[in-house]
Amino acid sequence: MSSAEQAARFLKELEPEDIRVLLAIEKVLRAREQVSADYIANSTKLHVDEVEYRLSRLNAKGFIVKRNQGYSLVSSGLDVIALYAFVKRGLISGMGRALGVGKEADVFEAINDKGDLYAIKFFRIGRISFRDIKRKRAYTSPLYSHQWLVVNMGAAKREYMVLKKLYPIGVAVPEPIAVERHAILMRKVFGSRLSEWRDIDNPKRVLIEILSNLRKAYIEGGIVSSDLSEYNILYDGEKICIIDWPQAVGKEHPNSLILLDRDVLNILTFFRRKFKIDCPLEAATFYVRGWSDNLPIKA
């Protein structure tokens, strides 16, 4: 059982005092790795005996961990806080099956009281080495290199802001609904990763659609994915949806054009290898940058 599934399963069993204790630990997450029972008692205004009881419960459920000098929040505990916040805001009423589990995130189906389907993306960036994260990601600060939960919250906030910018201008991205801690709530998108498609009726049209969306994101949104590949493009047989934007940079970034060209190259390479569709890299990059309206594609 994943930490998110564990959190969803036990959320209804948790009492208000449990949530208050979790929130007290989270409140100082950026400053402290461990929190004492006395500090929590002072913060929550609960008696220290009550706090000790709640800490014991939360530790037994795996939402916190007891250390030498206090208690630390762990991923499943942050999952509880995020899910609790979504429920309290009336955005969801239940969490369903896993939609995808990757190196840096878990995605689960969710539903509200009206039956609307959503997807919740929980960031899990600590699964890969911090060396790579520090090298690739602007939102990682050396000051908090040991605090993976903080890194994940930064990633969620960053991707949410990118989606909030791109979705309203018509870029094919998931519709963002809300962000809580390290989790983004989005409208559920249907389709499979482009990498999983063995055959596409009109691959030329799909390639044009992808490049057109990159162009709109760059010209109108001022955003570059900087991590685009066939693995983060969903396709349902009719339309595409570009997912996973936590590494996105603004066009003012000193390497934005290099990253944009790399995104284009990744897509052109995939379509050339998989579907025998050819488009000159220079023409494609000029098109995406808005320097040209010509897109010569040979099928």
Residue pairs with C-beta under 8 A, 6 or more apart in sequence:
1 9
2 98
2 101
2 106
3 62
3 74
3 75
3 76
3 79
3 122
4 76
4 79
4 83
4 95
4 106
4 108
4 120
4 122
5 95
5 98
5 108
6 61
6 62
6 76
6 79
7 63
7 76
7 77
7 79
7 80
7 83
8 79
8 83
8 94
8 95
8 108
10 61
10 63
10 80
11 80
11 83
11 84
11 87
14 80
14 84
17 44
17 46
17 50
17 54
18 54
18 57
18 58
19 80
19 81
19 84
20 44
20 46
20 54
21 40
21 44
21 46
21 51
21 54
21 55
21 58
22 58
22 63
22 64
22 73
22 77
22 80
22 81
23 81
24 35
24 39
24 40
24 43
24 44
25 35
25 40
25 64
25 71
25 72
25 73
25 77
26 73
26 77
26 78
26 81
26 181
27 43
28 35
28 39
29 73
29 147
29 149
29 150
30 144
30 147
30 150
32 70
33 67
33 72
33 146
33 147
34 67
34 68
34 69
34 70
34 71
34 72
35 70
35 71
35 72
36 69
36 70
36 71
37 48
37 51
37 52
37 55
37 70
37 71
38 48
39 70
40 46
40 51
40 55
40 71
41 47
41 48
41 50
41 51
44 51
46 54
55 64
55 66
55 71
58 64
58 71
58 77
59 65
59 66
59 71
61 76
62 74
62 76
63 73
63 74
63 76
63 77
63 80
64 71
64 72
64 73
64 74
64 77
65 71
65 72
65 74
73 149
75 124
75 126
75 148
75 149
78 149
78 152
78 153
78 181
78 182
79 122
79 183
81 180
81 181
82 120
82 122
82 180
82 181
82 182
82 183
83 92
83 95
83 120
83 183
85 180
85 181
86 92
86 110
86 120
86 178
86 180
86 183
86 185
87 93
89 178
90 112
90 113
91 112
91 118
91 177
91 178
91 185
92 110
92 111
92 112
92 118
92 120
92 185
93 111
93 112
93 113
94 110
94 111
95 108
95 109
95 110
95 111
95 120
96 108
96 109
96 110
96 111
97 108
97 109
98 106
98 107
98 108
98 109
99 107
99 108
99 109
99 119
99 188
100 106
100 107
101 107
103 124
103 127
103 128
104 123
104 124
104 125
104 127
104 128
104 155
104 246
105 121
105 122
105 123
105 124
105 244
106 121
106 122
106 124
107 119
107 120
107 121
107 122
108 119
108 120
108 122
109 117
109 118
109 119
109 120
109 188
110 117
110 118
110 119
110 120
110 185
111 117
111 118
112 118
116 187
117 187
117 188
118 177
118 185
118 186
118 187
118 188
119 174
119 185
119 186
119 187
119 188
119 189
120 183
120 184
120 185
120 186
121 156
121 159
121 183
121 184
121 186
122 152
122 182
122 183
123 152
123 153
123 155
123 156
123 182
123 183
123 246
124 152
125 133
125 137
125 148
125 151
125 152
125 155
126 148
126 151
126 152
130 140
130 145
133 140
133 151
134 140
134 142
134 145
136 247
137 155
137 246
137 247
138 249
139 151
139 154
139 155
139 158
139 246
140 151
140 154
144 150
144 151
149 182
152 181
152 182
153 181
153 182
155 182
155 246
156 179
156 181
156 182
156 183
156 184
156 246
157 179
158 246
158 248
159 184
159 244
159 245
159 246
159 248
160 176
160 179
160 184
162 223
162 245
162 246
162 248
163 173
163 174
163 175
163 176
163 184
163 186
163 245
164 176
165 221
165 222
165 223
166 173
166 217
166 221
166 223
166 245
167 173
167 174
167 175
167 176
169 216
169 220
169 221
170 216
171 213
171 216
171 217
171 220
171 221
171 242
172 209
172 213
172 239
172 240
172 241
172 242
173 241
173 242
173 243
173 245
174 186
174 187
174 189
174 241
174 243
175 186
175 187
176 184
176 185
176 186
177 185
177 186
177 187
178 184
178 185
179 185
189 234
189 241
189 243
190 234
190 236
191 234
191 235
191 236
191 237
191 240
191 241
192 234
192 235
192 236
193 230
193 231
193 232
193 233
193 234
193 235
194 206
194 230
194 231
194 233
194 234
194 235
194 240
194 270
195 229
195 230
195 231
195 270
197 235
200 206
200 235
200 275
201 237
203 271
203 274
203 275
203 277
203 299
204 277
204 297
204 299
206 235
206 240
207 267
207 268
207 271
207 277
207 279
207 297
208 295
208 297
209 239
209 240
210 233
210 240
210 242
210 267
211 264
211 267
211 284
211 287
211 288
211 295
213 240
213 242
214 225
214 228
214 260
214 263
214 264
214 267
214 288
215 287
215 288
215 289
215 290
217 223
217 224
217 225
217 242
218 224
218 251
218 260
218 288
218 289
218 290
219 289
219 290
222 250
222 251
222 252
223 245
223 248
223 249
223 250
223 251
224 248
224 249
224 250
224 251
224 253
224 256
224 259
224 260
224 263
225 232
225 242
225 245
225 247
225 248
225 259
225 263
226 247
226 248
226 249
226 256
226 259
226 260
226 262
226 263
227 244
227 245
227 247
227 248
227 263
228 242
228 263
228 266
228 267
229 266
229 267
229 270
230 266
230 267
230 270
230 274
232 242
232 243
232 244
233 240
233 241
233 242
233 243
234 240
234 241
234 242
234 243
235 241
249 255
249 256
249 259
250 256
253 259
257 289
260 285
260 288
260 289
261 281
261 285
264 281
264 284
264 285
264 288
265 281
268 279
268 281
268 284
271 277
271 279
272 278
276 299
277 297
277 298
277 299
278 297
278 298
279 295
279 296
279 297
279 298
280 296
283 292
283 294
283 295
283 296
284 295
286 292
286 294
287 293
287 294
287 295
